[in-house]
Amino acid sequence: MGTAIYSQDSELSKVDYRRYDFNVSYRSVKLPGKVEYFCRLMLQGNRLRFGTFDFIFFL
């Protein structure tokens, strides 16, 4: 599972997503199979039990 953060809904973070606005909406999303597989391989390959990945989705 992943979390989608709708930074483009805020004027503060619209141009620069790093200027985070804590009032933007977010929701849980199912990752595409290839993305989930990639993340699992990265964790296993580095012998990690936990990791975070940041992805930007452009429409």
C-alpha positions in Angstrom: 0.0 0.0 0.0 1.0 3.6 -0.5 -0.2 7.0 0.5 -1.2 9.6 -2.1 -0.6 13.2 -0.9 -2.5 15.8 -3.0 0.1 18.6 -2.7 -1.2 20.3 -5.9 -4.5 21.2 -4.1 -2.7 23.8 -2.0 -1.3 27.1 -3.3 1.6 26.7 -0.8 2.9 23.4 -2.3 1.6 23.7 -5.8 4.8 25.0 -7.4 7.3 23.4 -4.9 6.0 20.2 -3.4 8.8 20.4 -0.7 6.9 23.4 0.8 4.6 21.1 2.5 1.1 22.2 3.7 -0.2 20.0 6.5 -3.8 20.8 5.4 -3.6 18.9 2.0 -5.7 15.8 1.6 -4.2 12.3 1.4 -5.5 8.8 1.0 -4.3 5.2 1.0 -3.7 3.8 -2.5 -2.8 0.4 -4.0 0.5 0.5 -5.8 0.8 -0.9 -9.3 2.2 -4.4 -9.2 5.5 -3.5 -10.8 6.1 -0.6 -8.3 5.4 -2.8 -5.3 7.7 -5.6 -6.7 10.5 -3.0 -7.3 10.2 -1.7 -3.7 10.2 -5.3 -2.3 13.3 -6.1 -4.3 15.1 -3.0 -3.1 14.4 -3.8 0.5 15.4 -7.5 0.2 18.5 -6.6 -1.8 19.7 -4.3 0.9 18.6 -6.6 3.7 16.1 -4.1 5.1 12.8 -4.9 6.9 11.4 -1.4 6.4 11.9 1.5 4.0 10.2 4.4 2.5 10.0 5.4 -1.2 9.0 8.8 -2.6 7.4 8.9 -6.0 6.0 11.8 -7.9 3.1 11.1 -10.3 2.7 13.5 -13.1 -0.7 13.7 -14.8 
